[in-house]
Amino acid sequence: MGKRASDRAGKCKTCGTAFNQGDQINLGKKPDGNWAVCPNDECYNGQISGQETIKPTVTPNPKESLNNFTKKPSKSADLTQKIISWEGLLKVYAVVWSGKNLE
């Protein structure tokens, strides 16, 4: 189909290039029948021709801490960790309240 103005913001599923509403993007069908949507001409042409394209590489920002790059646990995993923490805390209190000597 060629270049056209985007009617919404998004990003290419192949190379990860982002685009905003109104930006010029390439739009067309891939050989497998799915849509190729990318503002990058080289990536788009590779998708349309059926060639392998380079996947995006994430370059970390040195100003950010490494904690920003860790995968966040799911809500159920978070709840499990909280329960385990509370259980440990209650065990400590039980030993302290019982007055047992641990040595």
Secondary structure, DSSP 8 states (H G I E B T S, - for coil): -EEEE-SS-EE-TTT--EE-TT-EEEEEE-TTS-EEEES-HHHHHHHHHT-----------TTS-GGGGS----HHHHHHHHHHHHHHHHHHHHHHHHT----
